[in-house]
Amino acid sequence: MKRKDSLGYKPNEEFGLVGCSAVAINWACFRVVIFSAFDLMYHSLLSTITKSHFDD
């Protein structure tokens, strides 16, 4: 019985390593995108708070 994992890959021996490295690369890119977006939001929020604080 061949099962598909959650990403839809068929876990065969020849595709195991390729699938793992593809998932690792995708996860690394995903983390980079999330962290840079979070960093950007944090800095814009910080500058907004600082500007409104100094406006008073």
N, C-alpha and C positions, 0 to 999 in steps of 0.2 A: 504494500500500500504506500503510494507516494503522497506525502502531504505537502501542501504549500505553506510556507511560513507567512507571517503577517504582511510582508511586503510583496507577496506574490511570486517570489523566486521558488523554483523547484530545487531543493537542496541536493543536487548531485555532486559527486566528487569533483568533476571538472569545473563546475560553476561555483563551488563553495568559496574558493579563494577570491575569485573575481567578485562575487556578490559581497563578501565581507569587506574587500577594499573599496568597493563602490559605496557601500553603506558608511564606511569610515570617512571617505572623502566628502560625501553628502552631509554627514553630521558635522564635520569640521567647517564646511562652508556655511551650514545653517547656524552654527554657533558664532562664526565671525559676523554674519549678517545681523543676528539678534543682538550681539554685544555692541556692534557699531551703531545700530539703531537706538539701543538703550542709552549709549554714551551720548549720542546726539540729542536725544530727548532730555537727558539729564542736564546737559550743558545749556540747552535753550531754556529749560525750566529755571535753572540756576541764574541765568542772566536776566530772565524776566523778573524773578523775585528780587534780584539785586537792583534792577532798574526801578521797580515800583517802590522798593525800600528807600532808595535815594531820592525819589521824587517828592517824598513828604517833607 
